[in-house]
Amino acid sequence: MVSPLVDSGVLLGLSDPRLSKAIEAMHKHPETPWALEQLAQHAGMSRTRFAAHFREVVGMTPFDYLTNWRLGVAQTMLRKSNSLKLIAATVGYANATALTRVFTQRVGMSPSVWLARSQGKQEATDI
């Protein structure tokens, strides 16, 4: 028996014929206020089975994955100098404040501090 190269994660989720449909939907439409029922429908599964199977295969809940995906898109957009207001709308947050709150909670710093650090700059307040 050949063991898989990856035993969990998005690559394994994308290789799952059911989960891939839900993951692709999240990727294509991060702005959508997804409900578990909608994602399960994309996968052709019940909500309970979808949630359990997603966590088992991908290694996190569907909504943790969605949040991580949204923040990754936000980081890409920050690097391209998009406004927080535009980014928030693009990735499914009601406003820049809501995005900043989730970003800071997950990443450990505000979007502006993250951007400065990712560009190799030190903020005056960080010195």
ZADO-1210 file (C-alpha; in nm, 4 decimals, padded with zeros to 6 digits):
<atoms>
<atom x="00.0000" y="00.0000" z="00.0000" code="MET" pos="1"/>
<atom x="00.1329" y="00.3429" z="-00.0942" code="VAL" pos="2"/>
<atom x="00.1039" y="00.6051" z="00.1768" code="SER" pos="3"/>
<atom x="-00.0053" y="00.9532" z="00.0729" code="PRO" pos="4"/>
<atom x="00.2523" y="01.2324" z="00.0617" code="LEU" pos="5"/>
<atom x="00.0133" y="01.4542" z="00.2549" code="VAL" pos="6"/>
<atom x="-00.2044" y="01.3173" z="00.5342" code="ASP" pos="7"/>
<atom x="-00.4104" y="01.6331" z="00.5931" code="SER" pos="8"/>
<atom x="-00.4427" y="01.9856" z="00.4683" code="GLY" pos="9"/>
<atom x="-00.5931" y="02.1760" z="00.1819" code="VAL" pos="10"/>
<atom x="-00.4143" y="01.9687" z="-00.0827" code="LEU" pos="11"/>
<atom x="-00.5785" y="01.6568" z="00.0510" code="LEU" pos="12"/>
<atom x="-00.9093" y="01.8443" z="00.0716" code="GLY" pos="13"/>
<atom x="-00.8769" y="01.9538" z="-00.2899" code="LEU" pos="14"/>
<atom x="-00.8120" y="01.5941" z="-00.3929" code="SER" pos="15"/>
<atom x="-01.1348" y="01.4837" z="-00.2222" code="ASP" pos="16"/>
<atom x="-01.4097" y="01.4934" z="-00.4885" code="PRO" pos="17"/>
<atom x="-01.6712" y="01.6195" z="-00.2414" code="ARG" pos="18"/>
<atom x="-01.4678" y="01.8615" z="-00.0337" code="LEU" pos="19"/>
<atom x="-01.2989" y="02.0123" z="-00.3374" code="SER" pos="20"/>
<atom x="-01.6298" y="02.1592" z="-00.4538" code="LYS" pos="21"/>
<atom x="-01.6782" y="02.3449" z="-00.1249" code="ALA" pos="22"/>
<atom x="-01.3142" y="02.4568" z="-00.1063" code="ILE" pos="23"/>
<atom x="-01.3234" y="02.5846" z="-00.4626" code="GLU" pos="24"/>
<atom x="-01.6434" y="02.7762" z="-00.3863" code="ALA" pos="25"/>
<atom x="-01.4729" y="02.9421" z="-00.0865" code="MET" pos="26"/>
<atom x="-01.1710" y="03.0276" z="-00.3022" code="HIS" pos="27"/>
<atom x="-01.3791" y="03.1765" z="-00.5824" code="LYS" pos="28"/>
<atom x="-01.6158" y="03.3690" z="-00.3556" code="HIS" pos="29"/>
<atom x="-01.4485" y="03.4634" z="-00.0244" code="PRO" pos="30"/>
<atom x="-01.6909" y="03.7575" z="00.0032" code="GLU" pos="31"/>
<atom x="-01.9901" y="03.5233" z="00.0398" code="THR" pos="32"/>
<atom x="-02.1314" y="03.4971" z="00.3922" code="PRO" pos="33"/>
<atom x="-02.1027" y="03.1196" z="00.3828" code="TRP" pos="34"/>
<atom x="-02.3203" y="02.9021" z="00.6042" code="ALA" pos="35"/>
<atom x="-02.2333" y="02.5436" z="00.6862" code="LEU" pos="36"/>
<atom x="-02.5480" y="02.4317" z="00.5015" code="GLU" pos="37"/>
<atom x="-02.4331" y="02.6022" z="00.1786" code="GLN" pos="38"/>
<atom x="-02.0854" y="02.4512" z="00.1930" code="LEU" pos="39"/>
<atom x="-02.2294" y="02.1071" z="00.2684" code="ALA" pos="40"/>
<atom x="-02.4615" y="02.1421" z="-00.0321" code="GLN" pos="41"/>
<atom x="-02.1631" y="02.2167" z="-00.2564" code="HIS" pos="42"/>
<atom x="-02.0055" y="01.8961" z="-00.1277" code="ALA" pos="43"/>
<atom x="-02.3287" y="01.6975" z="-00.1603" code="GLY" pos="44"/>
<atom x="-02.3176" y="01.6024" z="00.2071" code="MET" pos="45"/>
<atom x="-02.5160" y="01.6609" z="00.5242" code="SER" pos="46"/>
<atom x="-02.3944" y="01.9477" z="00.7440" code="ARG" pos="47"/>
<atom x="-02.2798" y="01.7121" z="01.0183" code="THR" pos="48"/>
<atom x="-02.0958" y="01.4763" z="00.7861" code="ARG" pos="49"/>
<atom x="-01.9424" y="01.7646" z="00.5899" code="PHE" pos="50"/>
<atom x="-01.8118" y="01.9368" z="00.9046" code="ALA" pos="51"/>
<atom x="-01.6651" y="01.6151" z="01.0436" code="ALA" pos="52"/>
<atom x="-01.5157" y="01.5025" z="00.7111" code="HIS" pos="53"/>
<atom x="-01.3693" y="01.8485" z="00.6409" code="PHE" pos="54"/>
<atom x="-01.1995" y="01.8595" z="00.9800" code="ARG" pos="55"/>
<atom x="-01.0755" y="01.5022" z="00.9430" code="GLU" pos="56"/>
<atom x="-00.9291" y="01.5598" z="00.5954" code="VAL" pos="57"/>
<atom x="-00.8188" y="01.9249" z="00.6044" code="VAL" pos="58"/>
<atom x="-00.7209" y="01.9371" z="00.9723" code="GLY" pos="59"/>
<atom x="-00.9379" y="02.2331" z="01.0705" code="MET" pos="60"/>
<atom x="-01.3007" y="02.3387" z="01.0648" code="THR" pos="61"/>
<atom x="-01.4474" y="02.4761" z="00.7428" code="PRO" pos="62"/>
<atom x="-01.4776" y="02.8208" z="00.8998" code="PHE" pos="63"/>
<atom x="-01.1214" y="02.8237" z="01.0306" code="ASP" pos="64"/>
<atom x="-01.0122" y="02.7361" z="00.6788" code="TYR" pos="65"/>
<atom x="-01.2345" y="03.0075" z="00.5295" code="LEU" pos="66"/>
<atom x="-01.0963" y="03.2669" z="00.7723" code="THR" pos="67"/>
<atom x="-00.7390" y="03.1669" z="00.6887" code="ASN" pos="68"/>
<atom x="-00.8162" y="03.1851" z="00.3170" code="TRP" pos="69"/>
<atom x="-00.9755" y="03.5282" z="00.3531" code="ARG" pos="70"/>
<atom x="-00.6772" y="03.6577" z="00.5488" code="LEU" pos="71"/>
<atom x="-00.4380" y="03.5216" z="00.2880" code="GLY" pos="72"/>
<atom x="-00.6306" y="03.7073" z="00.0168" code="VAL" pos="73"/>
<atom x="-00.6280" y="04.0175" z="00.2385" code="ALA" pos="74"/>
<atom x="-00.2500" y="03.9941" z="00.2788" code="GLN" pos="75"/>
<atom x="-00.2046" y="03.9696" z="-00.0977" code="THR" pos="76"/>
<atom x="-00.4269" y="04.2731" z="-00.1462" code="MET" pos="77"/>
<atom x="-00.2407" y="04.4676" z="00.1254" code="LEU" pos="78"/>
<atom x="00.0852" y="04.4083" z="-00.0599" code="ARG" pos="79"/>
<atom x="-00.0794" y="04.5592" z="-00.3686" code="LYS" pos="80"/>
<atom x="-00.1682" y="04.8759" z="-00.1701" code="SER" pos="81"/>
<atom x="-00.5443" y="04.8215" z="-00.1711" code="ASN" pos="82"/>
<atom x="-00.7444" y="05.0048" z="00.0949" code="SER" pos="83"/>
<atom x="-00.8705" y="04.8156" z="00.3994" code="LEU" pos="84"/>
<atom x="-01.2248" y="04.9158" z="00.3041" code="LYS" pos="85"/>
<atom x="-01.1916" y="04.7508" z="-00.0387" code="LEU" pos="86"/>
<atom x="-01.0145" y="04.4475" z="00.1061" code="ILE" pos="87"/>
<atom x="-01.2829" y="04.4000" z="00.3733" code="ALA" pos="88"/>
<atom x="-01.5602" y="04.3965" z="00.1130" code="ALA" pos="89"/>
<atom x="-01.3637" y="04.1637" z="-00.1147" code="THR" pos="90"/>
<atom x="-01.3008" y="03.9039" z="00.1549" code="VAL" pos="91"/>
<atom x="-01.6383" y="03.9075" z="00.3259" code="GLY" pos="92"/>
<atom x="-01.6102" y="04.1464" z="00.6185" code="TYR" pos="93"/>
<atom x="-01.8667" y="04.4190" z="00.6865" code="ALA" pos="94"/>
<atom x="-01.6037" y="04.6900" z="00.7193" code="ASN" pos="95"/>
<atom x="-01.2349" y="04.7631" z="00.7738" code="ALA" pos="96"/>
<atom x="-01.2774" y="04.7506" z="01.1526" code="THR" pos="97"/>
<atom x="-01.4159" y="04.3969" z="01.1432" code="ALA" pos="98"/>
<atom x="-01.1344" y="04.2843" z="00.9132" code="LEU" pos="99"/>
<atom x="-00.8714" y="04.4507" z="01.1328" code="THR" pos="100"/>
<atom x="-01.0128" y="04.2805" z="01.4431" code="ARG" pos="101"/>
<atom x="-00.9975" y="03.9311" z="01.2879" code="VAL" pos="102"/>
<atom x="-00.6622" y="03.9979" z="01.1205" code="PHE" pos="103"/>
<atom x="-00.5062" y="04.1133" z="01.4492" code="THR" pos="104"/>
<atom x="-00.6545" y="03.8188" z="01.6388" code="GLN" pos="105"/>
<atom x="-00.5269" y="03.5596" z="01.3894" code="ARG" pos="106"/>
<atom x="-00.1994" y="03.7159" z="01.2722" code="VAL" pos="107"/>
<atom x="-00.0999" y="03.8773" z="01.6008" code="GLY" pos="108"/>
<atom x="-00.0616" y="04.2295" z="01.4638" code="MET" pos="109"/>
<atom x="-00.2648" y="04.4863" z="01.2773" code="SER" pos="110"/>
<atom x="-00.2701" y="04.4877" z="00.8968" code="PRO" pos="111"/>
<atom x="-00.0549" y="04.8036" z="00.8843" code="SER" pos="112"/>
<atom x="00.2101" y="04.6590" z="01.1165" code="VAL" pos="113"/>
<atom x="00.2030" y="04.3284" z="00.9273" code="TRP" pos="114"/>
<atom x="00.2480" y="04.5088" z="00.5951" code="LEU" pos="115"/>
<atom x="00.5388" y="04.7153" z="00.7262" code="ALA" pos="116"/>
<atom x="00.7098" y="04.4038" z="00.8630" code="ARG" pos="117"/>
<atom x="00.6464" y="04.2025" z="00.5484" code="SER" pos="118"/>
<atom x="00.8148" y="04.4790" z="00.3508" code="GLN" pos="119"/>
<atom x="01.1118" y="04.4748" z="00.5876" code="GLY" pos="120"/>
<atom x="01.0259" y="04.8041" z="00.7540" code="LYS" pos="121"/>
<atom x="01.0236" y="04.8646" z="01.1269" code="GLN" pos="122"/>
<atom x="00.7475" y="05.0793" z="01.2653" code="GLU" pos="123"/>
<atom x="00.8675" y="05.3550" z="01.4961" code="ALA" pos="124"/>
<atom x="00.6434" y="05.2103" z="01.7690" code="THR" pos="125"/>
<atom x="00.8114" y="04.8705" z="01.7365" code="ASP" pos="126"/>
<atom x="01.1674" y="04.9925" z="01.7965" code="ILE" pos="127"/>
</atoms>
